[in-house]
Structures are given as C-alpha cells and as structure tokens.
Amino acid sequence: MVATAITAPDLIEDARKRHKLSSAETKGLGEALMASLLLASTCKAGERVSLSIKGDKFFRQAIADATPEGKVRGFVIAKELESDIDTSMGPWQNGLLSVVRLKLNEKEPYVGTVPIVTGYLAKDLTFYLTQSEQIPSAVGLAVNLGKNRSVVSAGAFLVQVLPGASKKEIESLENNINQLEGLAARLAKDSDPTRLLAQIFSDAAFTILDERPLAFECTCSRDRVSGALKLLGKAEIEDMIAKDHGADVNCDFCGTCYSYSEGELAALLQATSSTAKR
C-alpha cells in the first residue's frame, strides 16, 4: 500500500485571496488544488499533472496544475445558481473529470476522462483512478471555512493498492477508511497528516518516505505575457494603443495583473515589426 496525506490551509487561503472567491468557490477550487497535488505526488521530478473538472450547475469548470515538488496553481469558474439542482448529487452535479499527465521523455501527454458520477470530487476521483488508470484507490478531500470565508483547515489523502497486496490487507484498509471519522471534522481537530495516515493504516506499520512543503505558485511572468502580446500581431497591438492607450493582462491561474502603458505597447510593436523583417 502507498498513501499520501496533505494539509494545505495556507495554500487554499492564498488561492481564495488571489481570486477573491466566495465560500462555495473556495471549497471547489481548494478540493481541486489538493486533488491535483495528490495525483502529482505519484509523478517523477519534472513531470506535471493537470486536473480539469467540468460541471453543469454550481461550477462551470475548475483547472488545477501541480508538480511532484508540491507547487500548484489553478482557478475556478462559477455559474449562476440554478433551480433544477439534483439534491442526490454533490456540488459538481453532472459533467466530466479529466486528468492530463505530462511525463518525461514522452511527446504526447496521457489524458484520461471519466463522467462525473456522484458530483463529489473525492468519490469521482476515486472512480477515475480505478476505472481509467486501473489502480484501486481511496481519496478524501475537505476544506473547512471560518469567519469572513477564511480557510480554517484543509487536507486530503490518497491511498492506493500496490501489486502484490493481499486480500486481507485490502479489506483491512477499506474498513479503516470506511470507519474514518468525517475528514472535515477530523482536520478541524488535528491537521497533522502523519496522524491521519496513522488512523488510515490503524495497526499496520508504515514508513514515511518523503515530506514536502506545498505552495500556490504560478509559472506566469511579464516576459511570458510580453511574448504572448507579440504573438497577437501588429494590427491587434496598434488597436490597443489607439483605443485603450495601454493594456491590462490578467493571469487566469493566479490573478496577477500585468499592466502595459502606451509606450510599452509601442516598444512591443517595434520589436514585433523588427522580428517580422528578419
């Protein structure tokens, strides 16, 4: 058996403030960020995992991008509350869950997609791992909010069965997980991921192989945004200068705003023209 447990209240709170999220959006994005970190924990250094969840009621989509080094970024797009909510399903309702794995030395990424069955991300991610990646797994996700929508606690776990596990070991693990106190309540009392693992494995001995800090970290930069603006072409940049006398470019993943003055756009236009003449 192999398991990963994480706690990430500061990370989720950082994401909440960056994107100015509501309570529901904070929980939705928070679970997506932690889920992508759990998936990335099974990757090699230099690889990446992108998780996309598309719903049809409360949320339109959430995207989270994570590395095995513990870096993650993401955003959520909410929808107007609709009246025809299926109360038997979770907040994602109906939709699709997709996982993109960018592996080393492989030109094409691995993409797995399954329908959302329950509307609860933890259960549907468990279904994905079992069906699409053929790995018997159990996933738990929880985000608890306090006053002013601030994140009080946030944590998650992923348990996977390795080849060679006995039927007795699997049954024991399943019983421990089924008897596990509600994860949200458990995290409110004790946010130590080691103690959470101890409760999952119960009497079985386990060894901690690695511990890593987690952080919300985006790969955007002013240089990248400038490069993207150049790709828009001469006519588009000239239009920005004539109509807006500048430009503001916002990163969807982290909310950072990159502002360009009229003079800075003119410099990009000149650079674009120079490149085109070569």
C-alpha positions in Angstrom: 0.0 0.0 0.0 1.1 3.6 -0.6 -0.5 6.7 0.7 -0.2 10.5 0.6 -1.7 12.9 3.1 -1.6 16.6 2.9 -2.7 19.7 4.8 -2.9 23.0 3.0 -4.9 25.7 4.8 -2.4 28.4 4.0 -2.2 27.4 0.3 -6.0 27.4 -0.1 -6.3 30.7 1.8 -3.7 32.2 -0.6 -5.8 31.0 -3.6 -9.0 32.4 -2.0 -7.4 35.9 -1.6 -5.8 35.9 -5.1 -9.1 35.0 -6.9 -11.4 36.8 -4.4 -13.5 33.7 -4.0 -16.9 33.0 -2.4 -17.3 30.3 0.2 -18.5 27.7 -2.4 -15.8 28.7 -4.8 -13.1 28.4 -2.2 -14.2 24.8 -1.3 -14.5 23.9 -5.0 -11.1 25.2 -6.0 -9.5 24.1 -2.7 -10.5 20.5 -3.3 -9.3 20.7 -7.0 -5.9 22.0 -5.9 -5.4 19.3 -3.3 -6.6 16.6 -5.7 -4.1 17.7 -8.3 -1.3 17.6 -5.6 -2.3 14.1 -4.6 -2.1 13.0 -8.3 1.2 14.7 -8.8 2.6 13.0 -5.7 2.8 9.8 -7.8 4.8 11.5 -10.5 8.6 11.7 -11.1 10.5 15.0 -10.8 10.0 17.2 -13.8 6.5 15.8 -14.6 3.2 17.6 -14.3 -0.5 16.8 -13.7 -3.4 19.0 -14.8 -6.8 18.3 -13.4 -10.0 19.6 -15.1 -13.5 19.3 -13.7 -16.4 20.5 -15.8 -19.8 20.7 -14.0 -23.2 21.9 -15.1 -24.7 23.7 -12.1 -22.7 25.4 -9.3 -19.4 25.3 -11.2 -18.7 25.6 -14.9 -15.1 24.4 -14.6 -12.0 24.2 -12.3 -8.5 23.6 -13.6 -5.6 22.8 -11.3 -2.0 22.2 -12.4 0.5 20.6 -10.0 4.0 19.2 -9.8 5.5 16.4 -7.6 7.6 19.2 -5.9 4.4 20.5 -4.2 3.8 23.5 -6.5 0.2 24.1 -7.6 -1.9 26.7 -9.4 -5.5 26.8 -10.5 -8.7 28.7 -10.9 -12.5 28.0 -10.8 -15.3 29.4 -12.9 -18.7 29.5 -11.1 -22.2 29.6 -12.6 -25.3 31.4 -11.5 -27.3 29.3 -9.1 -29.9 27.3 -10.9 -33.2 26.0 -9.6 -33.1 22.4 -11.1 -30.4 21.1 -8.7 -30.2 17.3 -8.2 -30.1 17.0 -4.4 -28.9 13.4 -4.7 -25.6 14.6 -6.2 -22.7 16.7 -5.0 -21.8 20.3 -6.0 -20.3 19.4 -9.3 -23.6 17.7 -10.4 -23.1 16.2 -13.9 -20.1 16.7 -16.1 -16.6 15.4 -16.9 -13.4 14.9 -14.9 -10.2 14.8 -16.9 -6.6 14.2 -15.9 -3.6 15.1 -18.1 -0.2 13.7 -17.2 2.8 15.3 -18.8 5.5 12.6 -18.5 9.3 12.8 -19.1 10.6 11.8 -22.5 7.1 11.4 -23.9 5.9 13.7 -26.7 2.2 13.2 -26.1 0.6 13.6 -22.7 -1.6 10.9 -21.2 -5.2 12.1 -21.0 -7.9 10.2 -19.0 -11.5 11.3 -18.9 -14.5 9.9 -17.0 -18.0 11.2 -16.4 -18.8 12.7 -13.1 -20.9 10.1 -11.3 -21.6 11.4 -7.8 -20.8 15.2 -8.0 -18.4 14.8 -5.1 -14.8 15.2 -6.3 -13.2 12.8 -3.9 -15.6 10.0 -4.9 -15.3 10.7 -8.6 -11.5 10.9 -8.5 -11.6 7.5 -6.8 -13.7 6.2 -9.6 -11.3 7.8 -12.2 -8.2 6.1 -10.7 -10.0 2.7 -10.5 -11.5 2.9 -14.0 -9.1 4.9 -16.1 -5.8 4.2 -14.5 -6.7 0.7 -13.2 -5.4 1.5 -9.7 -7.7 0.6 -6.7 -7.7 3.8 -4.7 -9.4 5.8 -2.0 -9.4 9.6 -1.9 -10.5 12.0 0.8 -10.8 15.8 0.4 -12.0 18.5 2.8 -11.9 22.3 3.2 -13.3 24.0 6.3 -14.1 27.7 6.4 -14.4 30.1 9.4 -15.4 33.7 9.7 -15.1 36.0 6.7 -14.8 33.0 4.4 -11.2 32.4 5.6 -9.8 28.8 5.4 -9.5 27.2 8.9 -8.3 23.8 7.8 -7.8 21.9 4.5 -6.5 18.4 3.9 -6.7 15.4 1.8 -5.4 11.8 1.4 -4.8 9.3 -1.3 -4.4 5.6 -0.7 -3.5 3.2 -3.5 -3.2 -0.6 -3.6 0.2 -1.8 -5.0 0.5 -5.0 -6.9 1.0 -8.0 -4.5 -1.2 -6.7 -1.7 -3.1 -9.5 0.0 -6.9 -9.6 0.1 -6.7 -9.3 3.9 -4.6 -6.2 3.7 -7.0 -4.6 1.2 -10.1 -5.5 3.3 -8.4 -4.1 6.5 -7.5 -0.8 4.7 -11.1 -0.5 3.4 -12.5 -1.0 6.8 -10.2 1.6 8.3 -11.2 4.2 5.7 -14.9 3.4 6.0 -14.7 3.9 9.8 -12.6 7.0 9.4 -14.3 9.9 11.1 -15.6 12.5 8.6 -12.4 14.1 7.1 -13.7 17.6 7.6 -14.3 17.1 11.3 -11.0 15.2 11.7 -9.0 18.0 10.2 -10.7 20.6 12.4 -9.3 18.7 15.4 -5.9 17.7 14.1 -4.2 18.9 10.9 -1.2 16.7 11.2 -1.1 14.5 8.1 1.0 11.8 9.9 -1.7 11.2 12.4 -4.2 11.0 9.6 -2.1 8.3 7.9 -1.8 6.5 11.3 -5.6 6.4 11.5 -5.9 5.1 7.9 -3.4 2.3 8.4 -4.6 1.6 12.0 -2.5 -1.2 13.5 -0.4 -1.7 10.3 3.2 -0.3 10.4 4.0 2.3 7.8 7.1 4.3 6.8 7.2 8.0 5.9 9.2 8.1 2.6 9.1 11.9 2.0 7.8 15.2 3.3 7.5 18.3 1.1 6.2 21.8 1.6 3.3 22.9 -0.5 2.8 26.3 -2.2 0.5 28.1 -4.6 2.9 29.1 -7.3 2.2 30.2 -10.9 4.5 29.9 -13.9 3.4 33.2 -15.4 5.8 36.2 -15.8 6.0 39.6 -17.5 8.3 38.1 -20.2 5.8 35.4 -21.0 2.9 37.9 -21.2 5.0 40.2 -23.4 5.7 37.2 -25.7 2.0 36.4 -25.9 1.2 40.0 -26.8 3.7 40.0 -29.6 2.0 36.9 -31.0 -1.2 38.9 -31.3 0.3 40.7 -34.2 0.8 44.3 -35.3 -2.8 45.2 -36.0 -4.0 44.0 -32.6 -1.3 45.9 -30.7 -2.0 49.0 -32.7 -5.7 48.7 -31.8 -4.8 48.5 -28.1 -2.7 51.7 -28.4 -5.4 53.6 -30.4 -8.4 52.6 -28.3 -7.2 51.9 -24.8 -3.8 53.6 -24.7 -2.4 50.6 -22.8 -3.4 47.1 -21.8 -4.1 45.1 -18.6 -3.5 41.3 -18.9 -4.7 39.1 -16.1 -3.4 35.6 -15.5 -6.3 33.2 -15.0 -4.3 30.8 -12.8 -3.1 33.3 -10.2 -4.9 36.5 -10.7 -1.8 38.6 -11.3 -2.4 41.7 -13.4 0.3 42.8 -15.9 -0.2 46.4 -16.9 1.3 47.9 -20.1 1.5 51.6 -20.8 1.0 53.1 -24.3 4.8 53.5 -24.6 5.4 49.8 -23.5 3.0 48.6 -26.1 4.7 50.8 -28.8 8.0 49.2 -27.8 6.5 45.7 -28.2 5.1 46.8 -31.6 8.5 47.9 -32.7 10.0 44.6 -31.5 7.3 42.7 -33.4 8.0 44.7 -36.6 11.8 44.1 -36.3 11.2 40.4 -35.9 8.9 40.3 -38.9 11.5 41.9 -41.1 14.3 39.4 -40.4 
